[in-house]
Amino acid sequence: MTHSGRCILAAVAVGTALSGPAAAGDGRLAALYPQDSRRAMTGADFARFPGAGILFCRDASGVPKRAAAAWLIAGPRVVMLNAHNFRSRRLEVTRAVADCFFQIAGRNYDFEPDSLQLGVRPGAEALHITDDWALLHLKEPVTTAVAQPIPDAPAGLRTGSEAIAVTMVSPAGHENFGSATSLEACTIRQIDPPGEDGIRQARHDCNNGYGGSGSGLFDAGGRLIAMQSASLSMNSRRPYDGEFHYGSALLLEGAFVDALRDAVRRTR
């Protein structure tokens, strides 16, 4: 199988659990780029970007810790997040679904432990940006929050280097930002050609930090068009570079959207 996204490298931010937001003045507070316009999410932001939730996973001592952003999507029982929350870049199992739960609107929901669907194809040997997606089913439907709708095909998002204004929404926050949540206006700088699954990688200049995996990228109309996967050279405060210093997200299209539609049918 060919991929438009590169293999997820050890140097990128991939699903590291947060112990909590960094306190003001903490030496960990930093950014990827010289510009940093992140702010905490408000109640209005949660209403504008529905479905925003958090993946919590228990550590070796059994203590739940926030691990990444996750999204209630397409219905009350389907959750979208990154595959690297459960698999290494070489596809080894890193944690069990049963050790994790989904939090949204202040309530916790357990997953069906055998419901994990990964974006990688059978026989794959490595996890790539464009297959770094996973879907899980909740044991019980969410009744206190609205799900993000199934995305339409990303009309107008042409392969190439045309700039696209987006908002990165990070309901689980970033370890290098002094808030439990994060939101930032930023730009997709380049969209790579698709792989066999019809999914493209977007290179962007949105700031990120550990725990920001799974953040949503929304267009100017408020449509979810991509999901954050990984970023290079964490906390370096270097200018965006399309080859050596950028964030990677996968567009919601192709086999990814097909799987979402199928998940809705199977959870009715």
HELIX and SHEET records of a PDB file:
HELIX    1   1 GLY A   43  ARG A   48  1                                   6    
HELIX    2   2 ALA A   83  ASN A   85  5                                   3    
HELIX    3   3 VAL A   97  ASP A   99  5                                   3    
HELIX    4   4 ILE A  129  ASP A  131  5                                   3    
HELIX    5   5 GLY A  254  ARG A  266  1                                  13    
SHEET    1   A 7 ARG A 107  ASP A 110  0                                        
SHEET    2   A 7 CYS A 100  ILE A 104 -1                                        
SHEET    3   A 7 ALA A  52  ARG A  58 -1                                        
SHEET    4   A 7 PRO A  64  LEU A  72 -1                                        
SHEET    5   A 7 VAL A  78  LEU A  81 -1                                        
SHEET    6   A 7 ALA A 134  HIS A 137 -1                                        
SHEET    7   A 7 GLN A 117  LEU A 118 -1                                        
SHEET    1   B 7 ILE A 164  SER A 170  0                                        
SHEET    2   B 7 SER A 182  ILE A 191 -1                                        
SHEET    3   B 7 GLN A 201  HIS A 204 -1                                        
SHEET    4   B 7 GLY A 247  LEU A 251 -1                                        
SHEET    5   B 7 LEU A 224  SER A 231 -1                                        
SHEET    6   B 7 GLY A 216  PHE A 218 -1                                        
SHEET    7   B 7 ILE A 164  SER A 170 -1                                        
END                                                                             
